[in-house]
Amino acid sequence: MDSSVEENVPNQTGAESKLAKSEEAGKPSNSIGLLPIMIFLAATVTTAVVVELLPHASKVFPWSSIDSPEDLQQPPPTYAIFGRSPTEEHLVHVVKVLDMFGYQRVGVNESWNLLWAHDYPFLSFASLKNLDQNQLVNHFPGCGYLTNKVDLCTSQLPFLPRAFRLPAQREEFLDYARDNPRALFVQKHNEHRHIKVRAPADIAFGSNDSFVQEFVQRPFLVDGHKFDIGVYVVITSVNPLRAYIYTGDVLFRYCPVKYHPFDAENVDKYIVGDDYLPTWEVPSLRKYYNRFGGSMRTVFEAYVRDQDMEPAKIWPQVEHIIRTTIAAKESDIVNILRSYKTHNFFDLMRFDLFIDEDLKVFLMEANMSPNLSSAHFKPNSLLYEQVLYSVFNLVGIRPLTAASGTLFGESNEMITADKNLATDLNRCAAYDCDKSCNKEECDLCLQCLSGSEYKMLQNAHEEHLHRIDMKRIFPQQIHDLKSFNIMEETANMTKKNAWMTRWFYNKCQFDAAWCN
Ligand SMILES: Nc1ncnc2c1ncn2[C@@H]1O[C@H](COP(=O)(O)OP(=O)(O)OP(=O)(O)O)[C@@H](O)[C@H]1O
C-alpha cells in the first residue's frame, strides 16, 4: 500500500476541526518446532523484529517492564501535541490530564511516547509508518473512512437517514423525492456547517463532495426542544477489532428554540449549533441535574420515565449502531494499515446520534478529535477529563505517581501473565496442541500463538483490567452465556475477529466479569 492510497482515504475531516474553530473556540506455520529457532533468532536480530516473532518478548511500554533500580531514574514518558489550530485552548484538558499523569511534554519532532494529534497526522509525518514499540498515536491511519461525512452517510446502513451522493446520485434522489412528497431534505458537505432544510428544487446538484439527506421528522423533544447526543467511542485495535464506548456520561445538546411550530427558516429550532442549550438550562432537566446531581444522560432518562416511556431501549440501539458502523469500515482501515510497521494506534471519536419520538435512534456522524474544550460550557470540563482519564487508562497511559508509580518497578507479567491468556485448556489437551498446532482447535492455545497474537491477547487483557468507565462493544458483550452460540456469532466475522471473540467467550465462561 503506497502513500498515494492513503491520500485517497476519504478526506480526513472531523467535526472537531469545526468545533475547535467554532463551538468552543502468523503463526510460526503452526509448528511448535519453530520456537527454538525463534529463540535463536531473538539473539541475533533487532529488538523490533523480536517483538513480532517471539511471544512474551515485547512490552508496549518500556516503563512498565523496568526491572533494575537504576531504571527507576529514567526520565518520565513524554507526549507531543500536533494540531494546526492557532490556539491550544481546545486541548487544555488533554494537557492537564497528561501532566497530572506525570507525562512530560516535548515537541513533535522530539522523542515522544504519545502523539496526541488534533489534526490527521499521517500525511504530515512519514515517521508514523515506523513507530517504535513504545510510541502511541491517538488516530488510526484511515480513520477518515468513519469520520468523513459524505462517505459515512452514504454507506446505506439502516440507521442512517436516507442519503444520496451528489452529483452522482442526482437522478435517484429526484425519484425518491417524487415518490415521497412529504419528505424534507438537508444538503451536507464535509467541511461546511450551517445546514438547512431545503426543498428538492433548492438542492445544489453541481456541488461535489456533498450529499443530500432526508431530514428525520418527529424528533423526541425535551420541553419542546430537539437535541442530539454525543457518545464517546474508543477503537483500540483493528484486525482484530476492539472498540469501547464511554458510559460515564453522554453529551446532550439541545436546540435553543422550541421545535414547534416547525419553521425551516429558523435553524435554531432543528439544528444543534455552537450555542446549544445545555442540559442545566432545560427547565425539566434542571431539577434533576442541579438538585439531585444527575449526569446529562441520567437526567434525560429521568425525563423520559416521567413521560411514561422506557429510556433503556435507547442504549442497545446506540451500541448496535456504533458497533455495526465501525465493523463496516474496518477492512478499509486495515488496508491502509498494511503500510505501517507497528499498529500502535487508538482513536477517540464522538458519534453523534439523534432520537425520534418512538425512541428510535439514528446516526448523524462520527467526529474525529471530538471537541474537548470547555471554554464555552465550563461544566463540560469534568466530562472531558473523565473521558480522557478512561481513554488513557484503557490504552496504557496511566498515572506514574504515588501508588500507580509502582508500575515502574514491576514487570508487565504482574498485570498479564501466560495464565491470564491461556483458555480452551480441555480443547488444547484433547487436540494435542502442545505437540502440533496444525488444527483450527489449537488457535487459542498458548503454545500456538505467534508473537503478535500473544500481544493482541495481552492488550485485550490489559484493556479489560483498565476499562474504568469504558464498556466493550466489539467483541460484543455476552448477555446470556447459555443462549450465546459462538459458531453462529462468529460465522460472518473475519478470521481475526472470530478468534478474538472466541477468546472473550472463553474468558466469559471462566468468569462472568469477562462477559461484559
Ligand atoms: N437528516 C437529519 N434529520 C434530522 N436532523 C438532522 C439531520 N441532519 C442533521 N440534523 C440536525 O442537525 C445537527 C447537526 O447536523 P450534523 O451533525 O450533520 O452537522 P454538523 O454541522 O457537522 O454538526 P456537529 O458536528 O456540531 O454535530 C444534528 O445534530 C441534528 O440535530
The ligand as an SDF file (V2000), in Angstrom:
LIG
                    3D

 31 33  0  0  0  0  0  0  0  0999 V2000
  -31.0710   14.2550    8.4170 N   0  0  0  0  0  0  0  0  0  0  0  0
  -31.3460   14.9250    9.5440 C   0  0  0  0  0  0  0  0  0  0  0  0
  -32.5440   14.8010   10.1350 N   0  0  0  0  0  0  0  0  0  0  0  0
  -32.8260   15.4820   11.2830 C   0  0  0  0  0  0  0  0  0  0  0  0
  -31.9510   16.2990   11.8940 N   0  0  0  0  0  0  0  0  0  0  0  0
  -30.7540   16.4680   11.3470 C   0  0  0  0  0  0  0  0  0  0  0  0
  -30.3790   15.7960   10.1430 C   0  0  0  0  0  0  0  0  0  0  0  0
  -29.1260   16.1460    9.8280 N   0  0  0  0  0  0  0  0  0  0  0  0
  -28.7220   16.9940   10.7800 C   0  0  0  0  0  0  0  0  0  0  0  0
  -29.6880   17.2030   11.7060 N   0  0  0  0  0  0  0  0  0  0  0  0
  -29.5920   18.0300   12.8950 C   0  0  0  0  0  0  0  0  0  0  0  0
  -28.5250   18.9350   12.7250 O   0  0  0  0  0  0  0  0  0  0  0  0
  -27.4900   18.6710   13.6620 C   0  0  0  0  0  0  0  0  0  0  0  0
  -26.1530   18.8940   13.0120 C   0  0  0  0  0  0  0  0  0  0  0  0
  -26.0270   18.0010   11.9200 O   0  0  0  0  0  0  0  0  0  0  0  0
  -24.6100   17.3710   11.5510 P   0  0  0  0  0  0  0  0  0  0  0  0
  -24.0900   16.6240   12.7280 O   0  0  0  0  0  0  0  0  0  0  0  0
  -24.7590   16.5720   10.3100 O   0  0  0  0  0  0  0  0  0  0  0  0
  -23.8180   18.7270   11.2340 O   0  0  0  0  0  0  0  0  0  0  0  0
  -22.5140   19.3600   11.8430 P   0  0  0  0  0  0  0  0  0  0  0  0
  -22.5120   20.7190   11.3430 O   0  0  0  0  0  0  0  0  0  0  0  0
  -21.3420   18.5090   11.4970 O   0  0  0  0  0  0  0  0  0  0  0  0
  -22.7620   19.4050   13.3960 O   0  0  0  0  0  0  0  0  0  0  0  0
  -21.8830   18.9360   14.6510 P   0  0  0  0  0  0  0  0  0  0  0  0
  -20.5720   18.3920   14.1900 O   0  0  0  0  0  0  0  0  0  0  0  0
  -21.7940   20.1190   15.5010 O   0  0  0  0  0  0  0  0  0  0  0  0
  -22.6980   17.8380   15.3140 O   0  0  0  0  0  0  0  0  0  0  0  0
  -27.7160   17.2380   14.1400 C   0  0  0  0  0  0  0  0  0  0  0  0
  -27.2270   17.0250   15.4120 O   0  0  0  0  0  0  0  0  0  0  0  0
  -29.2530   17.1760   14.0990 C   0  0  0  0  0  0  0  0  0  0  0  0
  -29.7870   17.7810   15.2340 O   0  0  0  0  0  0  0  0  0  0  0  0
  1  2  1  0
  2  3  1  0
  2  7  2  0
  3  4  2  0
  4  5  1  0
  5  6  2  0
  6  7  1  0
  6 10  1  0
  7  8  1  0
  8  9  2  0
  9 10  1  0
 10 11  1  0
 11 12  1  0
 11 30  1  0
 12 13  1  0
 13 14  1  0
 13 28  1  0
 14 15  1  0
 15 16  1  0
 16 17  2  0
 16 18  1  0
 16 19  1  0
 19 20  1  0
 20 21  2  0
 20 22  1  0
 20 23  1  0
 23 24  1  0
 24 25  2  0
 24 26  1  0
 24 27  1  0
 28 29  1  0
 28 30  1  0
 30 31  1  0
M  END
$$$$
